[in-house]
Amino acid sequence: MQSGNTSIINCEKILDKLRTMNFADIQEQGFIPLYTRDKLTDALHNICGFETDYKFITKRQMKNIQKKVKGGNKVLYSKTTQKIAEPQ
């Protein structure tokens, strides 16, 4: 659903995207992303305050991300005026 330049992404689409955001464990040293960056992953990274789509992530960094995600347990709400995904 779109209103003007505002795109609304439903929960199912966000959850599906999160499920596909997998990582490879590199010799017990850290992680690299196995998913493809797109407008929705960029929006999720922007909302959550961290990026995992283009760089090596150390074990320590991943633990900090996990703490941030688990510690908050807040529902995130963001309204954007940029188009972040095409309706299917």
C-alpha positions as a Python dict, from the first residue, in 0.01 Angstrom:
ca = {
    (1, 'M'): (0, 0, 0),
    (2, 'Q'): (134, 341, -91),
    (3, 'S'): (24, 688, 3),
    (4, 'G'): (205, 960, -191),
    (5, 'N'): (577, 883, -164),
    (6, 'T'): (534, 673, 151),
    (7, 'S'): (578, 296, 122),
    (8, 'I'): (435, 62, 378),
    (9, 'I'): (599, -276, 420),
    (10, 'N'): (394, -537, 603),
    (11, 'C'): (522, -750, 889),
    (12, 'E'): (526, -1068, 681),
    (13, 'K'): (759, -914, 425),
    (14, 'I'): (993, -785, 698),
    (15, 'L'): (1000, -1122, 875),
    (16, 'D'): (1067, -1304, 546),
    (17, 'K'): (1359, -1069, 479),
    (18, 'L'): (1500, -1117, 830),
    (19, 'R'): (1483, -1496, 785),
    (20, 'T'): (1695, -1473, 470),
    (21, 'M'): (1964, -1259, 632),
    (22, 'N'): (2208, -1543, 697),
    (23, 'F'): (2580, -1528, 779),
    (24, 'A'): (2881, -1754, 728),
    (25, 'D'): (3101, -1822, 1031),
    (26, 'I'): (3459, -1768, 912),
    (27, 'Q'): (3700, -1994, 1099),
    (28, 'E'): (3553, -1900, 1438),
    (29, 'Q'): (3680, -1542, 1389),
    (30, 'G'): (3369, -1366, 1270),
    (31, 'F'): (3094, -1355, 1014),
    (32, 'I'): (3026, -1241, 659),
    (33, 'P'): (2678, -1183, 518),
    (34, 'L'): (2531, -1438, 276),
    (35, 'Y'): (2237, -1224, 172),
    (36, 'T'): (2201, -962, -97),
    (37, 'R'): (2168, -601, 4),
    (38, 'D'): (1853, -424, -114),
    (39, 'K'): (1637, -126, -20),
    (40, 'L'): (1457, -319, 254),
    (41, 'T'): (1781, -439, 421),
    (42, 'D'): (1912, -82, 402),
    (43, 'A'): (1596, 45, 572),
    (44, 'L'): (1620, -223, 843),
    (45, 'H'): (1985, -137, 907),
    (46, 'N'): (1902, 231, 928),
    (47, 'I'): (1620, 170, 1177),
    (48, 'C'): (1822, -72, 1393),
    (49, 'G'): (2140, 134, 1397),
    (50, 'F'): (2386, -123, 1264),
    (51, 'E'): (2491, -259, 926),
    (52, 'T'): (2576, -620, 853),
    (53, 'D'): (2552, -635, 475),
    (54, 'Y'): (2889, -526, 341),
    (55, 'K'): (3167, -605, 583),
    (56, 'F'): (3331, -866, 802),
    (57, 'I'): (3174, -873, 1147),
    (58, 'T'): (3387, -987, 1438),
    (59, 'K'): (3248, -1218, 1706),
    (60, 'R'): (3252, -925, 1951),
    (61, 'Q'): (3058, -702, 1711),
    (62, 'M'): (2799, -978, 1655),
    (63, 'K'): (2756, -1024, 2031),
    (64, 'N'): (2699, -648, 2066),
    (65, 'I'): (2437, -659, 1789),
    (66, 'Q'): (2266, -954, 1960),
    (67, 'K'): (2265, -771, 2295),
    (68, 'K'): (2119, -463, 2132),
    (69, 'V'): (1844, -663, 1964),
    (70, 'K'): (1761, -881, 2267),
    (71, 'G'): (1799, -603, 2522),
    (72, 'G'): (1554, -367, 2361),
    (73, 'N'): (1265, -599, 2283),
    (74, 'K'): (1089, -292, 2149),
    (75, 'V'): (860, -270, 1852),
    (76, 'L'): (1031, -55, 1593),
    (77, 'Y'): (822, 191, 1398),
    (78, 'S'): (957, 400, 1119),
    (79, 'K'): (788, 606, 855),
    (80, 'T'): (989, 690, 550),
    (81, 'T'): (912, 922, 267),
    (82, 'Q'): (1143, 730, 35),
    (83, 'K'): (1028, 433, -167),
    (84, 'I'): (1202, 131, -10),
    (85, 'A'): (1042, -156, -198),
    (86, 'E'): (818, -229, -490),
    (87, 'P'): (484, -396, -416),
    (88, 'Q'): (458, -754, -539),
}
